[in-house]
């Protein structure tokens, strides 16, 4: 099977996604809820990638190369409106990591993202959100010492260092906290119910 065509397709999906994200950041519209156009784009990308996964399995580095494999992971990370697809990919990615065909860091980010959407504590502290004080902080996690041990095992920095990096990046991108924290939380919970993350 010629994986090159699939690789090019995956990279293109990622490029369109990041281009749109940058446009929202430039307009100061990133972070104020889930942009409708962005949601449509993420869902469409997830559907296309799902077809690819059904054809070739998980897009591992040995199949599609490093760039396309990373791109596939990013599309999966952004497919938050498709819980079934996300969990399916997490299982496939875990198998690929066990076989040394994918980056364990990617699995850590995906596992954490799923946990956060399901309202569970994350294991690696990779997912951040605004708190009621307007600070971007890690979503809930089980235990700082354990989190840092897990991070170290897969080559991530400490959570304390990551907090500094993330807060610096957000500042550079001129991202601002939501105007109404409680409203945003309610909207988020409603959306999670609607797409099937929580009951």
N, C-alpha and C positions, 0 to 999 in steps of 0.2 A: 504493500500500500504506500502511495506517495503522501507522506506526511507534510511535505512542504506547503501544499495548498492550504491544509488546515492551519499550519503555523502562521501563514500570511493573513488568513482570515481572522485568527485570534488576535494577532497584533493590531490589525485594523480596528477591531471592536474596542480594544483598550485605548487606542489613540483617540477615537471619537469620544469615549467616556471622559478621558482626562482633558481633552480640549473643551468640552462642555463645562466641566468642573472649573477650569481656569476662567472661562467666560463669566461664570457666576461669581467667582472670587473678585474679578475685575469690577463687576457691577455692584459689589458689596451685598450680594444676595445669597451668599453661601452660609449655611448654618441656621437660617431662620426657617426651621421646619424642613420637610422633605419636598423640594421643588417638584412640581407635577411632571414637568418635561423630563427632569432627571429620572424620576421614578419610571416613566415610560421607557426611557432609554435603557435603564438598568434591567427592566423586565424583558425587553426585546433582546438585549445582549445575552441574558440568562437562557432564553429560549433557544437562541442560535447555538450557544455553547453546549447546551444540553443535548442538542442533536449531534454535535461533534463528539461529545463524550459517549453517546450511545453508539457512534460509529467506530471510534478508535480507543475507547477507554479513557482513563484520566490522561490529560496531555502532559506526560512526564518529559523530563529533559532529554532522555534518550530517544523519544519519539519526535518531539517538535522543536528541540533546542531550548536553551536557557531563557532567551527573551520571550518566546511564545509561552513557555511554561509559567513564567512569572506573570505574563499578561493574563493567562487563564485564571491564575489564582486571584488576581486583582478583580476580574469580572465576577468571580465567585464571591469575593468579599463584598462586592457592591450589589449582589443579587438578594438584597435583604427582603424584598417582597415575595421571594420564592423559598420559603422555609424547607420544603421537601427537597428541592434541588440542592440547596446549600448543605443539608445534612447528608444527602447522597454523595456529594462531592467530598465532604469531610471524611466519610468512610473510605472512599477511593483514595483520597490523599494520604490517609493513615497507612493504608496498604503500600502505597508508593514510597512513603518515608521508611517504612519497615524494610523495604527492599532496596533502600539507598538510591531511589530514583527521583526523589523530590526533597526539597528543603524543609527540615523540621520546624524552622521559624515560621514558614507559611502555615503549617498545621497548627502551630501555637496561636497565631492570629485568628485563624478560622474557628478553632475550638472556642476561643474566648468570645468571639463575636456571637456565635450561636448561644453560648451560655448567657451572655448579657441580654440577648433578645428573649430568652426563655426565663429571664429573671433569676438566674443562678449566679453564684460567685464565679469569677474567672480564675483560671489557674496561673496565667502568666502576666496579668496586668497590662495587656496590650491595648485594651479599649478604653477610651477616655470620653468624658462628657462634662457638660457644664453643671456645676452645683449651684445651690441657692445663693451663694455669695458671688456668683459671676466668675468663678475660677474653673479652668479646665483641669479636671482631676481624673484619675483612673476610676472606672466603674468598680463596684464592690468586688473584692477578692477575698480568699479565705484567710491567708496569713502571710505577712510581709516576708518573714524569713524563708518560708517555703516557696513563695513566689520568686524570690531572688535566687534560691537554689535551682528551681526549674529553669529560670531564665539563663543562668550560668551554664547549665548542662547543654543548652542548644546554641550557646554563643551570643546571647543577648546581654546588653548592659544591665546595670541594676535599675530597679524601678525608680529609685530616687533620681538617678541621672536622666532617665527617660522622661520624667515629669518636667525637668528643666528644659530638655530639648523640645518637647511638645509645646510647652507654654511659649517658648521662643518662636517656634514656627508659626503658631497661631497669631502672635503679635505681628510677625513679618507679613502674614497674609491678610492682616487687618480684620481678622474674624472677631466678632463681638458676641458676648453672651446673649441669650434670648431675652427679649424685653419683659416677658412674663413667664417666669420659671414654671409656675403651677399650671398655667394654660398649656405650655409646651409639653409638660409631663402628661397631662390629660389627653392631649392630642396624640401623643406618642403611644400611650396605652390603648387608645381607641384603634389606632392604626395597627398595632400589634395583634389585637383581637381580630380585626378585619382580615388580615392576611394569614392568620393562623399560627402566630407564635405563642400566644397565650389564650386561655379560654375566658 
